[in-house]
Amino acid sequence: MMGASEEGPFRIDFVLDEKHDLALATQTIAECGGEVLGVGTHKDKWEESRVCYLHLRAAEPGKFADALETKGYTVLGVYG
């Protein structure tokens, strides 16, 4: 996995849609002091929104989920 060889990373999964894109998500992460190590997306069906997976290196994973939710993203989980 992207960034999996880095020490202490975690993954945050969230939904991408027309109003909530990857550029704003990574900007939000950077503003909170996080470092993006890798990015991936997944979509089961054409009509569904994409799920984005960000591998991050930072302390306090929960604060990044909170920051994304404040911007209107649907956070699906934080895994570490």
mmCIF file of the N, C-alpha and C atoms, coordinates in Angstrom:
data_MODEL
# 
_entry.id   MODEL 
# 
loop_
_atom_site.group_PDB 
_atom_site.id 
_atom_site.type_symbol 
_atom_site.label_atom_id 
_atom_site.label_alt_id 
_atom_site.label_comp_id 
_atom_site.label_asym_id 
_atom_site.label_entity_id 
_atom_site.label_seq_id 
_atom_site.pdbx_PDB_ins_code 
_atom_site.Cartn_x 
_atom_site.Cartn_y 
_atom_site.Cartn_z 
_atom_site.occupancy 
_atom_site.B_iso_or_equiv 
_atom_site.pdbx_formal_charge 
_atom_site.auth_seq_id 
_atom_site.auth_comp_id 
_atom_site.auth_asym_id 
_atom_site.auth_atom_id 
_atom_site.pdbx_PDB_model_num 
ATOM 1   N N  . MET A 1 1  ? 0.841   -1.183 0.000   1.00 0.00 ? 1  MET A N  1 
ATOM 2   C CA . MET A 1 1  ? 0.000   0.000  0.000   1.00 0.00 ? 1  MET A CA 1 
ATOM 3   C C  . MET A 1 1  ? 0.884   1.243  0.000   1.00 0.00 ? 1  MET A C  1 
ATOM 4   N N  . MET A 1 2  ? 0.357   2.300  -0.541  1.00 0.00 ? 2  MET A N  1 
ATOM 5   C CA . MET A 1 2  ? 1.103   3.539  -0.625  1.00 0.00 ? 2  MET A CA 1 
ATOM 6   C C  . MET A 1 2  ? 1.340   4.099  0.758   1.00 0.00 ? 2  MET A C  1 
ATOM 7   N N  . GLY A 1 3  ? 2.600   4.345  1.095   1.00 0.00 ? 3  GLY A N  1 
ATOM 8   C CA . GLY A 1 3  ? 2.932   4.902  2.395   1.00 0.00 ? 3  GLY A CA 1 
ATOM 9   C C  . GLY A 1 3  ? 2.986   3.873  3.497   1.00 0.00 ? 3  GLY A C  1 
ATOM 10  N N  . ALA A 1 4  ? 2.729   2.612  3.201   1.00 0.00 ? 4  ALA A N  1 
ATOM 11  C CA . ALA A 1 4  ? 2.672   1.590  4.240   1.00 0.00 ? 4  ALA A CA 1 
ATOM 12  C C  . ALA A 1 4  ? 4.037   1.310  4.859   1.00 0.00 ? 4  ALA A C  1 
ATOM 13  N N  . SER A 1 5  ? 5.124   1.606  4.156   1.00 0.00 ? 5  SER A N  1 
ATOM 14  C CA . SER A 1 5  ? 6.448   1.357  4.698   1.00 0.00 ? 5  SER A CA 1 
ATOM 15  C C  . SER A 1 5  ? 6.909   2.459  5.646   1.00 0.00 ? 5  SER A C  1 
ATOM 16  N N  . GLU A 1 6  ? 6.187   3.543  5.732   1.00 0.00 ? 6  GLU A N  1 
ATOM 17  C CA . GLU A 1 6  ? 6.530   4.640  6.630   1.00 0.00 ? 6  GLU A CA 1 
ATOM 18  C C  . GLU A 1 6  ? 6.180   4.275  8.066   1.00 0.00 ? 6  GLU A C  1 
ATOM 19  N N  . GLU A 1 7  ? 6.975   4.761  9.004   1.00 0.00 ? 7  GLU A N  1 
ATOM 20  C CA . GLU A 1 7  ? 6.728   4.479  10.414  1.00 0.00 ? 7  GLU A CA 1 
ATOM 21  C C  . GLU A 1 7  ? 5.563   5.307  10.944  1.00 0.00 ? 7  GLU A C  1 
ATOM 22  N N  . GLY A 1 8  ? 4.624   4.635  11.592  1.00 0.00 ? 8  GLY A N  1 
ATOM 23  C CA . GLY A 1 8  ? 3.536   5.307  12.281  1.00 0.00 ? 8  GLY A CA 1 
ATOM 24  C C  . GLY A 1 8  ? 2.460   5.949  11.430  1.00 0.00 ? 8  GLY A C  1 
ATOM 25  N N  . PRO A 1 9  ? 2.226   5.501  10.194  1.00 0.00 ? 9  PRO A N  1 
ATOM 26  C CA . PRO A 1 9  ? 1.170   6.148  9.417   1.00 0.00 ? 9  PRO A CA 1 
ATOM 27  C C  . PRO A 1 9  ? -0.219  5.641  9.821   1.00 0.00 ? 9  PRO A C  1 
ATOM 28  N N  . PHE A 1 10 ? -1.210  6.367  9.434   1.00 0.00 ? 10 PHE A N  1 
ATOM 29  C CA . PHE A 1 10 ? -2.586  5.909  9.576   1.00 0.00 ? 10 PHE A CA 1 
ATOM 30  C C  . PHE A 1 10 ? -3.312  6.237  8.291   1.00 0.00 ? 10 PHE A C  1 
ATOM 31  N N  . ARG A 1 11 ? -4.491  5.668  8.144   1.00 0.00 ? 11 ARG A N  1 
ATOM 32  C CA . ARG A 1 11 ? -5.293  5.878  6.941   1.00 0.00 ? 11 ARG A CA 1 
ATOM 33  C C  . ARG A 1 11 ? -6.615  6.485  7.336   1.00 0.00 ? 11 ARG A C  1 
ATOM 34  N N  . ILE A 1 12 ? -7.071  7.433  6.532   1.00 0.00 ? 12 ILE A N  1 
ATOM 35  C CA . ILE A 1 12 ? -8.390  8.024  6.726   1.00 0.00 ? 12 ILE A CA 1 
ATOM 36  C C  . ILE A 1 12 ? -9.156  7.848  5.416   1.00 0.00 ? 12 ILE A C  1 
ATOM 37  N N  . ASP A 1 13 ? -10.374 7.344  5.515   1.00 0.00 ? 13 ASP A N  1 
ATOM 38  C CA . ASP A 1 13 ? -11.226 7.092  4.349   1.00 0.00 ? 13 ASP A CA 1 
ATOM 39  C C  . ASP A 1 13 ? -12.396 8.068  4.375   1.00 0.00 ? 13 ASP A C  1 
ATOM 40  N N  . PHE A 1 14 ? -12.702 8.654  3.226   1.00 0.00 ? 14 PHE A N  1 
ATOM 41  C CA . PHE A 1 14 ? -13.810 9.604  3.139   1.00 0.00 ? 14 PHE A CA 1 
ATOM 42  C C  . PHE A 1 14 ? -14.368 9.616  1.729   1.00 0.00 ? 14 PHE A C  1 
ATOM 43  N N  . VAL A 1 15 ? -15.543 10.197 1.575   1.00 0.00 ? 15 VAL A N  1 
ATOM 44  C CA . VAL A 1 15 ? -16.248 10.232 0.292   1.00 0.00 ? 15 VAL A CA 1 
ATOM 45  C C  . VAL A 1 15 ? -15.866 11.493 -0.477  1.00 0.00 ? 15 VAL A C  1 
ATOM 46  N N  . LEU A 1 16 ? -15.573 11.314 -1.760  1.00 0.00 ? 16 LEU A N  1 
ATOM 47  C CA . LEU A 1 16 ? -15.356 12.434 -2.678  1.00 0.00 ? 16 LEU A CA 1 
ATOM 48  C C  . LEU A 1 16 ? -16.622 12.645 -3.493  1.00 0.00 ? 16 LEU A C  1 
ATOM 49  N N  . ASP A 1 17 ? -17.000 13.900 -3.701  1.00 0.00 ? 17 ASP A N  1 
ATOM 50  C CA . ASP A 1 17 ? -18.138 14.213 -4.557  1.00 0.00 ? 17 ASP A CA 1 
ATOM 51  C C  . ASP A 1 17 ? -17.893 15.559 -5.235  1.00 0.00 ? 17 ASP A C  1 
ATOM 52  N N  . GLU A 1 18 ? -18.891 16.094 -5.894  1.00 0.00 ? 18 GLU A N  1 
ATOM 53  C CA . GLU A 1 18 ? -18.724 17.338 -6.650  1.00 0.00 ? 18 GLU A CA 1 
ATOM 54  C C  . GLU A 1 18 ? -18.293 18.508 -5.775  1.00 0.00 ? 18 GLU A C  1 
ATOM 55  N N  . LYS A 1 19 ? -18.785 18.575 -4.558  1.00 0.00 ? 19 LYS A N  1 
ATOM 56  C CA . LYS A 1 19 ? -18.492 19.698 -3.665  1.00 0.00 ? 19 LYS A CA 1 
ATOM 57  C C  . LYS A 1 19 ? -17.262 19.464 -2.790  1.00 0.00 ? 19 LYS A C  1 
ATOM 58  N N  . HIS A 1 20 ? -16.855 18.214 -2.644  1.00 0.00 ? 20 HIS A N  1 
ATOM 59  C CA . HIS A 1 20 ? -15.786 17.856 -1.719  1.00 0.00 ? 20 HIS A CA 1 
ATOM 60  C C  . HIS A 1 20 ? -14.731 17.048 -2.475  1.00 0.00 ? 20 HIS A C  1 
ATOM 61  N N  . ASP A 1 21 ? -13.740 17.768 -3.018  1.00 0.00 ? 21 ASP A N  1 
ATOM 62  C CA . ASP A 1 21 ? -12.757 17.126 -3.882  1.00 0.00 ? 21 ASP A CA 1 
ATOM 63  C C  . ASP A 1 21 ? -11.446 16.836 -3.144  1.00 0.00 ? 21 ASP A C  1 
ATOM 64  N N  . LEU A 1 22 ? -10.531 16.181 -3.844  1.00 0.00 ? 22 LEU A N  1 
ATOM 65  C CA . LEU A 1 22 ? -9.257  15.773 -3.258  1.00 0.00 ? 22 LEU A CA 1 
ATOM 66  C C  . LEU A 1 22 ? -8.371  16.972 -2.923  1.00 0.00 ? 22 LEU A C  1 
ATOM 67  N N  . ALA A 1 23 ? -8.377  18.001 -3.757  1.00 0.00 ? 23 ALA A N  1 
ATOM 68  C CA . ALA A 1 23 ? -7.536  19.174 -3.513  1.00 0.00 ? 23 ALA A CA 1 
ATOM 69  C C  . ALA A 1 23 ? -7.885  19.841 -2.184  1.00 0.00 ? 23 ALA A C  1 
ATOM 70  N N  . LEU A 1 24 ? -9.163  20.029 -1.919  1.00 0.00 ? 24 LEU A N  1 
ATOM 71  C CA . LEU A 1 24 ? -9.575  20.648 -0.657  1.00 0.00 ? 24 LEU A CA 1 
ATOM 72  C C  . LEU A 1 24 ? -9.252  19.734 0.521   1.00 0.00 ? 24 LEU A C  1 
ATOM 73  N N  . ALA A 1 25 ? -9.400  18.435 0.343   1.00 0.00 ? 25 ALA A N  1 
ATOM 74  C CA . ALA A 1 25 ? -9.096  17.497 1.428   1.00 0.00 ? 25 ALA A CA 1 
ATOM 75  C C  . ALA A 1 25 ? -7.621  17.555 1.805   1.00 0.00 ? 25 ALA A C  1 
ATOM 76  N N  . THR A 1 26 ? -6.729  17.518 0.813   1.00 0.00 ? 26 THR A N  1 
ATOM 77  C CA . THR A 1 26 ? -5.300  17.544 1.124   1.00 0.00 ? 26 THR A CA 1 
ATOM 78  C C  . THR A 1 26 ? -4.876  18.896 1.688   1.00 0.00 ? 26 THR A C  1 
ATOM 79  N N  . GLN A 1 27 ? -5.516  19.962 1.237   1.00 0.00 ? 27 GLN A N  1 
ATOM 80  C CA . GLN A 1 27 ? -5.241  21.287 1.799   1.00 0.00 ? 27 GLN A CA 1 
ATOM 81  C C  . GLN A 1 27 ? -5.655  21.319 3.272   1.00 0.00 ? 27 GLN A C  1 
ATOM 82  N N  . THR A 1 28 ? -6.800  20.740 3.585   1.00 0.00 ? 28 THR A N  1 
ATOM 83  C CA . THR A 1 28 ? -7.286  20.677 4.964   1.00 0.00 ? 28 THR A CA 1 
ATOM 84  C C  . THR A 1 28 ? -6.317  19.889 5.834   1.00 0.00 ? 28 THR A C  1 
ATOM 85  N N  . ILE A 1 29 ? -5.825  18.756 5.334   1.00 0.00 ? 29 ILE A N  1 
ATOM 86  C CA . ILE A 1 29 ? -4.865  17.940 6.068   1.00 0.00 ? 29 ILE A CA 1 
ATOM 87  C C  . ILE A 1 29 ? -3.587  18.741 6.336   1.00 0.00 ? 29 ILE A C  1 
ATOM 88  N N  . ALA A 1 30 ? -3.078  19.431 5.327   1.00 0.00 ? 30 ALA A N  1 
ATOM 89  C CA . ALA A 1 30 ? -1.859  20.227 5.476   1.00 0.00 ? 30 ALA A CA 1 
ATOM 90  C C  . ALA A 1 30 ? -2.047  21.349 6.494   1.00 0.00 ? 30 ALA A C  1 
ATOM 91  N N  . GLU A 1 31 ? -3.198  22.002 6.463   1.00 0.00 ? 31 GLU A N  1 
ATOM 92  C CA . GLU A 1 31 ? -3.479  23.083 7.410   1.00 0.00 ? 31 GLU A CA 1 
ATOM 93  C C  . GLU A 1 31 ? -3.485  22.589 8.857   1.00 0.00 ? 31 GLU A C  1 
ATOM 94  N N  . CYS A 1 32 ? -3.784  21.304 9.042   1.00 0.00 ? 32 CYS A N  1 
ATOM 95  C CA . CYS A 1 32 ? -3.819  20.710 10.384  1.00 0.00 ? 32 CYS A CA 1 
ATOM 96  C C  . CYS A 1 32 ? -2.470  20.111 10.777  1.00 0.00 ? 32 CYS A C  1 
ATOM 97  N N  . GLY A 1 33 ? -1.469  20.226 9.900   1.00 0.00 ? 33 GLY A N  1 
ATOM 98  C CA . GLY A 1 33 ? -0.138  19.743 10.222  1.00 0.00 ? 33 GLY A CA 1 
ATOM 99  C C  . GLY A 1 33 ? 0.147   18.309 9.816   1.00 0.00 ? 33 GLY A C  1 
ATOM 100 N N  . GLY A 1 34 ? -0.698  17.723 8.986   1.00 0.00 ? 34 GLY A N  1 
ATOM 101 C CA . GLY A 1 34 ? -0.485  16.353 8.539   1.00 0.00 ? 34 GLY A CA 1 
ATOM 102 C C  . GLY A 1 34 ? 0.343   16.285 7.269   1.00 0.00 ? 34 GLY A C  1 
ATOM 103 N N  . GLU A 1 35 ? 0.952   15.133 7.043   1.00 0.00 ? 35 GLU A N  1 
ATOM 104 C CA . GLU A 1 35 ? 1.735   14.889 5.840   1.00 0.00 ? 35 GLU A CA 1 
ATOM 105 C C  . GLU A 1 35 ? 1.111   13.722 5.081   1.00 0.00 ? 35 GLU A C  1 
ATOM 106 N N  . VAL A 1 36 ? 0.716   13.959 3.852   1.00 0.00 ? 36 VAL A N  1 
ATOM 107 C CA . VAL A 1 36 ? 0.116   12.917 3.022   1.00 0.00 ? 36 VAL A CA 1 
ATOM 108 C C  . VAL A 1 36 ? 1.233   12.051 2.446   1.00 0.00 ? 36 VAL A C  1 
ATOM 109 N N  . LEU A 1 37 ? 1.170   10.745 2.720   1.00 0.00 ? 37 LEU A N  1 
ATOM 110 C CA . LEU A 1 37 ? 2.162   9.795  2.226   1.00 0.00 ? 37 LEU A CA 1 
ATOM 111 C C  . LEU A 1 37 ? 1.697   9.068  0.972   1.00 0.00 ? 37 LEU A C  1 
ATOM 112 N N  . GLY A 1 38 ? 0.376   8.921  0.810   1.00 0.00 ? 38 GLY A N  1 
ATOM 113 C CA . GLY A 1 38 ? -0.161  8.213  -0.338  1.00 0.00 ? 38 GLY A CA 1 
ATOM 114 C C  . GLY A 1 38 ? -1.645  8.469  -0.485  1.00 0.00 ? 38 GLY A C  1 
ATOM 115 N N  . VAL A 1 39 ? -2.145  8.262  -1.705  1.00 0.00 ? 39 VAL A N  1 
ATOM 116 C CA . VAL A 1 39 ? -3.547  8.529  -2.021  1.00 0.00 ? 39 VAL A CA 1 
ATOM 117 C C  . VAL A 1 39 ? -4.080  7.382  -2.876  1.00 0.00 ? 39 VAL A C  1 
ATOM 118 N N  . GLY A 1 40 ? -5.315  7.000  -2.635  1.00 0.00 ? 40 GLY A N  1 
ATOM 119 C CA . GLY A 1 40 ? -5.981  6.020  -3.480  1.00 0.00 ? 40 GLY A CA 1 
ATOM 120 C C  . GLY A 1 40 ? -7.467  6.313  -3.514  1.00 0.00 ? 40 GLY A C  1 
ATOM 121 N N  . THR A 1 41 ? -8.146  5.839  -4.549  1.00 0.00 ? 41 THR A N  1 
ATOM 122 C CA . THR A 1 41 ? -9.596  5.987  -4.640  1.00 0.00 ? 41 THR A CA 1 
ATOM 123 C C  . THR A 1 41 ? -10.212 4.666  -5.062  1.00 0.00 ? 41 THR A C  1 
ATOM 124 N N  . HIS A 1 42 ? -11.473 4.526  -4.754  1.00 0.00 ? 42 HIS A N  1 
ATOM 125 C CA . HIS A 1 42 ? -12.194 3.310  -5.094  1.00 0.00 ? 42 HIS A CA 1 
ATOM 126 C C  . HIS A 1 42 ? -13.647 3.669  -5.382  1.00 0.00 ? 42 HIS A C  1 
ATOM 127 N N  . LYS A 1 43 ? -14.223 2.966  -6.358  1.00 0.00 ? 43 LYS A N  1 
ATOM 128 C CA . LYS A 1 43 ? -15.623 3.196  -6.718  1.00 0.00 ? 43 LYS A CA 1 
ATOM 129 C C  . LYS A 1 43 ? -16.190 1.869  -7.191  1.00 0.00 ? 43 LYS A C  1 
ATOM 130 N N  . ASP A 1 44 ? -17.219 1.356  -6.499  1.00 0.00 ? 44 ASP A N  1 
ATOM 131 C CA . ASP A 1 44 ? -17.817 0.075  -6.877  1.00 0.00 ? 44 ASP A CA 1 
ATOM 132 C C  . ASP A 1 44 ? -18.672 0.171  -8.128  1.00 0.00 ? 44 ASP A C  1 
ATOM 133 N N  . LYS A 1 45 ? -19.489 1.215  -8.206  1.00 0.00 ? 45 LYS A N  1 
ATOM 134 C CA . LYS A 1 45 ? -20.418 1.365  -9.321  1.00 0.00 ? 45 LYS A CA 1 
ATOM 135 C C  . LYS A 1 45 ? -20.289 2.763  -9.914  1.00 0.00 ? 45 LYS A C  1 
ATOM 136 N N  . TRP A 1 46 ? -20.562 2.868  -11.189 1.00 0.00 ? 46 TRP A N  1 
ATOM 137 C CA . TRP A 1 46 ? -20.397 4.134  -11.895 1.00 0.00 ? 46 TRP A CA 1 
ATOM 138 C C  . TRP A 1 46 ? -21.173 5.284  -11.241 1.00 0.00 ? 46 TRP A C  1 
ATOM 139 N N  . GLU A 1 47 ? -22.380 5.033  -10.803 1.00 0.00 ? 47 GLU A N  1 
ATOM 140 C CA . GLU A 1 47 ? -23.220 6.120  -10.273 1.00 0.00 ? 47 GLU A CA 1 
ATOM 141 C C  . GLU A 1 47 ? -22.901 6.487  -8.826  1.00 0.00 ? 47 GLU A C  1 
ATOM 142 N N  . GLU A 1 48 ? -22.054 5.737  -8.154  1.00 0.00 ? 48 GLU A N  1 
ATOM 143 C CA . GLU A 1 48 ? -21.709 6.027  -6.753  1.00 0.00 ? 48 GLU A CA 1 
ATOM 144 C C  . GLU A 1 48 ? -20.586 7.051  -6.659  1.00 0.00 ? 48 GLU A C  1 
ATOM 145 N N  . SER A 1 49 ? -20.514 7.718  -5.513  1.00 0.00 ? 49 SER A N  1 
ATOM 146 C CA . SER A 1 49 ? -19.387 8.607  -5.244  1.00 0.00 ? 49 SER A CA 1 
ATOM 147 C C  . SER A 1 49 ? -18.144 7.773  -4.978  1.00 0.00 ? 49 SER A C  1 
ATOM 148 N N  . ARG A 1 50 ? -16.995 8.362  -5.215  1.00 0.00 ? 50 ARG A N  1 
ATOM 149 C CA . ARG A 1 50 ? -15.722 7.674  -4.972  1.00 0.00 ? 50 ARG A CA 1 
ATOM 150 C C  . ARG A 1 50 ? -15.355 7.751  -3.491  1.00 0.00 ? 50 ARG A C  1 
ATOM 151 N N  . VAL A 1 51 ? -14.696 6.718  -3.017  1.00 0.00 ? 51 VAL A N  1 
ATOM 152 C CA . VAL A 1 51 ? -14.123 6.718  -1.681  1.00 0.00 ? 51 VAL A CA 1 
ATOM 153 C C  . VAL A 1 51 ? -12.632 7.008  -1.845  1.00 0.00 ? 51 VAL A C  1 
ATOM 154 N N  . CYS A 1 52 ? -12.117 7.935  -1.053  1.00 0.00 ? 52 CYS A N  1 
ATOM 155 C CA . CYS A 1 52 ? -10.707 8.284  -1.093  1.00 0.00 ? 52 CYS A CA 1 
ATOM 156 C C  . CYS A 1 52 ? -10.038 7.728  0.151   1.00 0.00 ? 52 CYS A C  1 
ATOM 157 N N  . TYR A 1 53 ? -8.833  7.199  -0.038  1.00 0.00 ? 53 TYR A N  1 
ATOM 158 C CA . TYR A 1 53 ? -8.019  6.687  1.054   1.00 0.00 ? 53 TYR A CA 1 
ATOM 159 C C  . TYR A 1 53 ? -6.756  7.531  1.120   1.00 0.00 ? 53 TYR A C  1 
ATOM 160 N N  . LEU A 1 54 ? -6.530  8.227  2.208   1.00 0.00 ? 54 LEU A N  1 
ATOM 161 C CA . LEU A 1 54 ? -5.288  8.982  2.396   1.00 0.00 ? 54 LEU A CA 1 
ATOM 162 C C  . LEU A 1 54 ? -4.460  8.309  3.471   1.00 0.00 ? 54 LEU A C  1 
ATOM 163 N N  . HIS A 1 55 ? -3.191  8.057  3.168   1.00 0.00 ? 55 HIS A N  1 
ATOM 164 C CA . HIS A 1 55 ? -2.245  7.573  4.168   1.00 0.00 ? 55 HIS A CA 1 
ATOM 165 C C  . HIS A 1 55 ? -1.504  8.796  4.667   1.00 0.00 ? 55 HIS A C  1 
ATOM 166 N N  . LEU A 1 56 ? -1.540  9.006  5.978   1.00 0.00 ? 56 LEU A N  1 
ATOM 167 C CA . LEU A 1 56 ? -0.977  10.210 6.582   1.00 0.00 ? 56 LEU A CA 1 
ATOM 168 C C  . LEU A 1 56 ? 0.039   9.861  7.646   1.00 0.00 ? 56 LEU A C  1 
ATOM 169 N N  . ARG A 1 57 ? 0.947   10.799 7.886   1.00 0.00 ? 57 ARG A N  1 
ATOM 170 C CA . ARG A 1 57 ? 1.838   10.715 9.029   1.00 0.00 ? 57 ARG A CA 1 
ATOM 171 C C  . ARG A 1 57 ? 1.583   11.963 9.867   1.00 0.00 ? 57 ARG A C  1 
ATOM 172 N N  . ALA A 1 58 ? 1.122   11.754 11.087  1.00 0.00 ? 58 ALA A N  1 
ATOM 173 C CA . ALA A 1 58 ? 0.847   12.859 11.999  1.00 0.00 ? 58 ALA A CA 1 
ATOM 174 C C  . ALA A 1 58 ? 0.376   12.288 13.321  1.00 0.00 ? 58 ALA A C  1 
ATOM 175 N N  . ALA A 1 59 ? 0.401   13.117 14.340  1.00 0.00 ? 59 ALA A N  1 
ATOM 176 C CA . ALA A 1 59 ? -0.152  12.741 15.638  1.00 0.00 ? 59 ALA A CA 1 
ATOM 177 C C  . ALA A 1 59 ? -1.647  13.045 15.635  1.00 0.00 ? 59 ALA A C  1 
ATOM 178 N N  . GLU A 1 60 ? -2.383  12.447 16.528  1.00 0.00 ? 60 GLU A N  1 
ATOM 179 C CA . GLU A 1 60 ? -3.808  12.709 16.723  1.00 0.00 ? 60 GLU A CA 1 
ATOM 180 C C  . GLU A 1 60 ? -4.656  12.516 15.457  1.00 0.00 ? 60 GLU A C  1 
ATOM 181 N N  . PRO A 1 61 ? -4.789  11.287 14.978  1.00 0.00 ? 61 PRO A N  1 
ATOM 182 C CA . PRO A 1 61 ? -5.570  11.036 13.754  1.00 0.00 ? 61 PRO A CA 1 
ATOM 183 C C  . PRO A 1 61 ? -6.988  11.593 13.800  1.00 0.00 ? 61 PRO A C  1 
ATOM 184 N N  . GLY A 1 62 ? -7.616  11.604 14.962  1.00 0.00 ? 62 GLY A N  1 
ATOM 185 C CA . GLY A 1 62 ? -8.993  12.070 15.065  1.00 0.00 ? 62 GLY A CA 1 
ATOM 186 C C  . GLY A 1 62 ? -9.187  13.515 14.666  1.00 0.00 ? 62 GLY A C  1 
ATOM 187 N N  . LYS A 1 63 ? -8.167  14.344 14.862  1.00 0.00 ? 63 LYS A N  1 
ATOM 188 C CA . LYS A 1 63 ? -8.338  15.764 14.520  1.00 0.00 ? 63 LYS A CA 1 
ATOM 189 C C  . LYS A 1 63 ? -8.480  15.971 13.018  1.00 0.00 ? 63 LYS A C  1 
ATOM 190 N N  . PHE A 1 64 ? -7.896  15.073 12.215  1.00 0.00 ? 64 PHE A N  1 
ATOM 191 C CA . PHE A 1 64 ? -8.011  15.188 10.765  1.00 0.00 ? 64 PHE A CA 1 
ATOM 192 C C  . PHE A 1 64 ? -9.411  14.801 10.301  1.00 0.00 ? 64 PHE A C  1 
ATOM 193 N N  . ALA A 1 65 ? -9.972  13.786 10.923  1.00 0.00 ? 65 ALA A N  1 
ATOM 194 C CA . ALA A 1 65 ? -11.354 13.403 10.617  1.00 0.00 ? 65 ALA A CA 1 
ATOM 195 C C  . ALA A 1 65 ? -12.294 14.546 10.981  1.00 0.00 ? 65 ALA A C  1 
ATOM 196 N N  . ASP A 1 66 ? -12.086 15.146 12.137  1.00 0.00 ? 66 ASP A N  1 
ATOM 197 C CA . ASP A 1 66 ? -12.918 16.273 12.566  1.00 0.00 ? 66 ASP A CA 1 
ATOM 198 C C  . ASP A 1 66 ? -12.806 17.442 11.595  1.00 0.00 ? 66 ASP A C  1 
ATOM 199 N N  . ALA A 1 67 ? -11.582 17.744 11.140  1.00 0.00 ? 67 ALA A N  1 
ATOM 200 C CA . ALA A 1 67 ? -11.375 18.865 10.213  1.00 0.00 ? 67 ALA A CA 1 
ATOM 201 C C  . ALA A 1 67 ? -12.075 18.613 8.883   1.00 0.00 ? 67 ALA A C  1 
ATOM 202 N N  . LEU A 1 68 ? -11.991 17.375 8.369   1.00 0.00 ? 68 LEU A N  1 
ATOM 203 C CA . LEU A 1 68 ? -12.669 17.058 7.114   1.00 0.00 ? 68 LEU A CA 1 
ATOM 204 C C  . LEU A 1 68 ? -14.185 17.130 7.275   1.00 0.00 ? 68 LEU A C  1 
ATOM 205 N N  . GLU A 1 69 ? -14.696 16.623 8.381   1.00 0.00 ? 69 GLU A N  1 
ATOM 206 C CA . GLU A 1 69 ? -16.144 16.688 8.618   1.00 0.00 ? 69 GLU A CA 1 
ATOM 207 C C  . GLU A 1 69 ? -16.619 18.123 8.741   1.00 0.00 ? 69 GLU A C  1 
ATOM 208 N N  . THR A 1 70 ? -15.809 18.993 9.325   1.00 0.00 ? 70 THR A N  1 
ATOM 209 C CA . THR A 1 70 ? -16.158 20.406 9.431   1.00 0.00 ? 70 THR A CA 1 
ATOM 210 C C  . THR A 1 70 ? -16.294 21.042 8.050   1.00 0.00 ? 70 THR A C  1 
ATOM 211 N N  . LYS A 1 71 ? -15.491 20.558 7.085   1.00 0.00 ? 71 LYS A N  1 
ATOM 212 C CA . LYS A 1 71 ? -15.572 21.067 5.709   1.00 0.00 ? 71 LYS A CA 1 
ATOM 213 C C  . LYS A 1 71 ? -16.688 20.399 4.911   1.00 0.00 ? 71 LYS A C  1 
ATOM 214 N N  . GLY A 1 72 ? -17.406 19.444 5.525   1.00 0.00 ? 72 GLY A N  1 
ATOM 215 C CA . GLY A 1 72 ? -18.545 18.824 4.859   1.00 0.00 ? 72 GLY A CA 1 
ATOM 216 C C  . GLY A 1 72 ? -18.291 17.440 4.285   1.00 0.00 ? 72 GLY A C  1 
ATOM 217 N N  . TYR A 1 73 ? -17.090 16.889 4.474   1.00 0.00 ? 73 TYR A N  1 
ATOM 218 C CA . TYR A 1 73 ? -16.792 15.547 3.985   1.00 0.00 ? 73 TYR A CA 1 
ATOM 219 C C  . TYR A 1 73 ? -17.481 14.491 4.847   1.00 0.00 ? 73 TYR A C  1 
ATOM 220 N N  . THR A 1 74 ? -17.816 13.368 4.251   1.00 0.00 ? 74 THR A N  1 
ATOM 221 C CA . THR A 1 74 ? -18.307 12.204 4.974   1.00 0.00 ? 74 THR A CA 1 
ATOM 222 C C  . THR A 1 74 ? -17.111 11.307 5.231   1.00 0.00 ? 74 THR A C  1 
ATOM 223 N N  . VAL A 1 75 ? -16.682 11.240 6.496   1.00 0.00 ? 75 VAL A N  1 
ATOM 224 C CA . VAL A 1 75 ? -15.544 10.405 6.876   1.00 0.00 ? 75 VAL A CA 1 
ATOM 225 C C  . VAL A 1 75 ? -16.071 9.016  7.202   1.00 0.00 ? 75 VAL A C  1 
ATOM 226 N N  . LEU A 1 76 ? -15.485 8.000  6.574   1.00 0.00 ? 76 LEU A N  1 
ATOM 227 C CA . LEU A 1 76 ? -15.924 6.627  6.748   1.00 0.00 ? 76 LEU A CA 1 
ATOM 228 C C  . LEU A 1 76 ? -15.143 5.895  7.827   1.00 0.00 ? 76 LEU A C  1 
ATOM 229 N N  . GLY A 1 77 ? -13.932 6.339  8.107   1.00 0.00 ? 77 GLY A N  1 
ATOM 230 C CA . GLY A 1 77 ? -13.155 5.674  9.159   1.00 0.00 ? 77 GLY A CA 1 
ATOM 231 C C  . GLY A 1 77 ? -11.724 6.176  9.202   1.00 0.00 ? 77 GLY A C  1 
ATOM 232 N N  . VAL A 1 78 ? -11.100 5.946  10.358  1.00 0.00 ? 78 VAL A N  1 
ATOM 233 C CA . VAL A 1 78 ? -9.697  6.240  10.580  1.00 0.00 ? 78 VAL A CA 1 
ATOM 234 C C  . VAL A 1 78 ? -9.054  4.957  11.079  1.00 0.00 ? 78 VAL A C  1 
ATOM 235 N N  . TYR A 1 79 ? -7.981  4.531  10.424  1.00 0.00 ? 79 TYR A N  1 
ATOM 236 C CA . TYR A 1 79 ? -7.362  3.247  10.736  1.00 0.00 ? 79 TYR A CA 1 
ATOM 237 C C  . TYR A 1 79 ? -5.881  3.452  10.981  1.00 0.00 ? 79 TYR A C  1 
ATOM 238 N N  . GLY A 1 80 ? -5.371  2.865  12.053  1.00 0.00 ? 80 GLY A N  1 
ATOM 239 C CA . GLY A 1 80 ? -3.967  3.079  12.349  1.00 0.00 ? 80 GLY A CA 1 
ATOM 240 C C  . GLY A 1 80 ? -3.329  1.921  12.888  1.00 0.00 ? 80 GLY A C  1 
# 
